[in-house]
Amino acid sequence: MTRRNGLDSLLRPEDSVLVLIDHQPYQLANVNSHEPHMVINNTAGLAKAAKAFGVPTILTSVIAERGGLLFPQITDVFPGQEVIDRTFINTWEDMKVVDAVKATGRKQLVIAGLWTEVCVAMPAIQAIGEGWDVTVITDASGGTSVEAHQVAIQRMLEAGVNMMTWLAIAAEWQRDWARLEQAAKITEVIVQHSGGSGIAFLWEQQLLNTPVPKAG
């Protein structure tokens, strides 16, 4: 297996395309690898980060009339955008999704979804076999058990898939804090979705904006 290393192996917003798969009520009801509210939070953070960096994002569900609509925390980030509804369990067998990804011209394919062992693993393994550079965002995904999630990650690692978390990819897309326009946007996402890091930033701003008491 070719090891993933060197500067060129890092993810770049201009080369990335994000696919969010099956973040739906039915799937969430049996997520047991993570706290469900964390999956929702992390996926929303990932979606907002992608939007901040101009990363094209493909939204897809499976039989939404039975499994439910994608979480509004995701679709609200992309108002009016079509959600591609599938019958294929494996997203990468649905040519409407694949064509939408190919139309972006990007080759760094980023995937998150429910469940990790099914709707994430299958497209990730197929796509990497077809020459795509595939990254899975593990904390914006979830499995039916801790074991299912971990085994799926191991299976994908052995296939050559890269693993990251949502805040890590946001930092990798940012890369340089001198990119001020993106820095302001991603800082707002961090405040909203990264828990302690967001609160620490707000505290820092409070301290910086607190006048120094004058000497008596």
Protein Blocks (a to p, Z undefined) as FASTA:
>chain_A
ZZdedjklpccfklgccddehiafklmmmgckbcfklmmmmmmmmmmmmmmnopacdddd
ehkllnopadfklmmmmghiacdddfbfblmlmmklmmmmmmnopabdcdddddfklmmm
mmmmmmmmnopacdddfklgccfbfklmmmmmmmmmmnopacddfklmmmmmnopaklmm
lmmmmmmmmmmmnommmmmmmmmmmmmmpccdddZZ
